[in-house]
Amino acid sequence: MATQTNMTDNTEIRTPIQDVVLQSVDVHRTFQVDDREVYALRGANFYVKRGEYIALMGRSGSGKTTLLNIMGGLDRATSGKMVLFGQNLGDLSDEELTQLRRTQIGFVFQQFALMPTLSAEENVDLPLRMIDMPRKERHQRVAECLELVDLSDRAKHRPQELSGGQQQRVAIARAISAHPGLILADEPTGELDSTTGRTVMKTFATICETLGITIVMTSHDPVVQEFAGYTYHMEDGTIRNER
């Protein structure tokens, strides 16, 4: 079996090429603020294998969200490589990145970002409309996704009629509706109480196990380590632990 080798902080990584979905190689990100450069990432190195549930942990300002945005093609690295599904995201045009996000990446945010005038099932249906999925197939897919997050009985409810945890589970159903290869979740339990947050983390674990979707989640909540298969710890724009 072919392998891939990378040197990161004197640590050699060897993993089967076909198992690696995502790899960050010495990723830096700087921002110009007035007359000075601000370093958000200072050489982030890590990899994620297919079907894994990975947590990125660190304090506010550690670089978690910046790194997640680069993974999802919402931002670009200043230097280094972010390789997703065998493609260096830095080589893709804005149009190609948009298409990749629509078909291969699902996003879940701290703020649920649901359309307030639409029902739960209509919110889940939105990504499927964007990729022109036939109506009959969309209807079936939406029902399957709501069932997976245990919200079939709330399909006709609008966001204001749902609890915070239910709204986040609708957001998760929406993220998985197009059957992406990767879900990126940025502090998805940040607005929830501890019990509800645990339920949401368990939902991600179920999705990972049931659908085989790779999940990368940022969090400052140590409880995520109970559900994630591996945890990377970030500090000052770098990942402190290698594997």
N, C-alpha and C positions, 0 to 999 in steps of 0.2 A: 504494500500500500504506500502510495506517495505521501511524503511528509513535507511540512513547511517549517523552516527554521528562522527565528528572528532573535536578535540580541537586544535585550531591554534591561538596562542597568545591571549588566554582567550576568543576567539570567537568560538562559537559552530556552526558548519555547519550541517544543516539537508536538504538533498535532496533525491529524490527518486533514488534508486540504479540504476534502468534501464535507467534513464536519464543522468547519469554521464558517459561520454566517457573517460575523462582524469582527473586524480587527482594527485597532487604533495603533498606529506606529509613529511614535515620537511627535504627537500632535501638540502644536503650540497655537495659542490664540491671543493676540494682543489687540487692544483698542486704543485709539488716539483720543486722549482727553486733554483739551487745550494744547499745551506744548509738551506734554509728556505721554509716554506709553504706559498703559496699564496691562499687566499680564494676568489673563484669566486662566490660561492653561500653559504649563511649563514642561511639556514633553510627556503627554499621557500615553501609556502603553498598556494594552490589555487585549483580550480576545474573548469571544462568546461563541460557544458551539451550538449547533442546531438543536432546538428543542429545550434549551436551558432557560431557567428563570434566574436572572442575575440581578443583584441589588448593588447600586452605587450609593455608598453612605458617606456623609461628611457634613460639616457645619455649613451654615449659610455663607456663601462667598468662597467655598472650596473649589468651585468650578463644575459642579455636577450638571447644572442646567445648561451651561455653555457646551459641555461635552455632549449632552443629549441632543442639543440642537444641531450640532455638527453631524452626529449619527443619522439624524433624520433629514439632512439636507436643508435645514432651515437656516443654517449658517455655514460658513466655510472656514476651514483651518487657515491660519496664517502660514504655517509650514507643517510638514509631516503628512501622513496619509491616513485617511479613514476609508477602509475597504469594506464594502457591503455587498453581499452576494457576488463576490468576485470582481466588483467594479470599484475603482478609485473614485470616490464622490467628487474629488477635486477636478476630475477630468470631464465631468458631466456639465452640460449646459443647464440653464435655469429651467428650460422646457423639459429636459430629460429628468431633472430632479422632481419636477412637479408630477410627471407621469409615474415616477418611481414611488412617490408618496401616495398617490391615489391607488396604486395596485398592490404595493408590497409592504407598506408601513401603516400601522394603526397608531394613533396618538391618544393618550389619556392625560388630561391636565388636572392640576389642583382645583381650579375653577372648572366646573363641570362642562361649561361651554355648550349647553343644549339650547336649541331654538325654543324660546318660551311659548310661542304660539302653536307649536307642533306637539302631537302626542308622543308617547314613548316610541311606539312603532314607527311613526313618521320620522322621528329623529334617527332611528337605527337605519331607516330606508335611504336616508340622504346620500351616503357614500355609494350605494348601489345605483342610484339614479345617475350619479356623476360618471359611472363607468358603463352606462347604458345597458344594464342587465335587464333582460325581459321581465315584464311585470309579474308573471306567474312564478318565476324563479325567485324574484325579489320577495314576494309574499312568503314563500316557504322559508327563505333564508332568514328573514326578520323574525319569524315565529321560532325558528331553531335557536337563534341567538338570545332572544328574550327568555326562552325556556332554560338555556344554559346558565343564565345569571339569575334564575328563579324569579322572573318578573312577568310571566305570561299573564297573570291576573291583573297586571297594571298597564297592559298594552295601550289602552285608550286614554290613559291619564296624561295630563300635561305636567311639565316639570314642577309647577307651583303646587301641584296636588301630591307630590312625592316627597319623601324625606330626603335628607342629604345623601344618605347611604344608597337609597334607591336611585337617586339621580346619577350617582357615580356608577352604579351598575348599568344603568341605561347607556352611559358614556362608554363603558367597557363593551357592551353589546354592539354599539355603533362601531367601535374600533375593530372588532373582529368580524364584522358583517361581510367584508370583501375578502375574507380569508387571507389576510396578509401573512407574509413570512416572519414579520417582526412587529412587536408592539413596544412602543416607547412610552413609559408612564412617568410623568414628572410630579413627584410628591402627591400622588393620587389620594392619600389619606390625610393630607394636611389640614383639611377643613372638617374632618370628622372626629367624633369621640373615639376613645380607644377600642370599645367593643365593636363599633361599626367599622372602624379601620381594619380590625382583625378580619372581619367578614369579607371586606374588599380584597385584602391580601390573599385570603383563602380562595376567593373567586379567581384571582389570577393563577394560583397554583392549579386549580381545576382546569382552567383553559389550557394551560401549558401541558398538562397531563392528557387531556381529552383530545385536543386538536393538534398538539405538537408544535404550537406557535412559540417562537423564541420571544422571551420577554426581558426587557431591561428597565428597571425601575429605580428612580432616585428617591431617597428617603433619608430623613434624620431619625426615624423611629427604629430603635433596635429590634423591635418585634418582627420586622421584616425578615430577619435572619432565621426565624423559625420556619419560614415558608420558602425562601429563596434557596436555590441549590448552591450558590456561591456568592460571596459578598466581596466587592472591591471597596477599599476605604480611600477616600480622597482628602487631600490636605494641601492648601496653597497651590492648587492647579496641577497637582501630580497625583498619581495613584501609588499608594504606599506599599501595597502588597502585590506580589506577582504569584503566579501559580504555574 
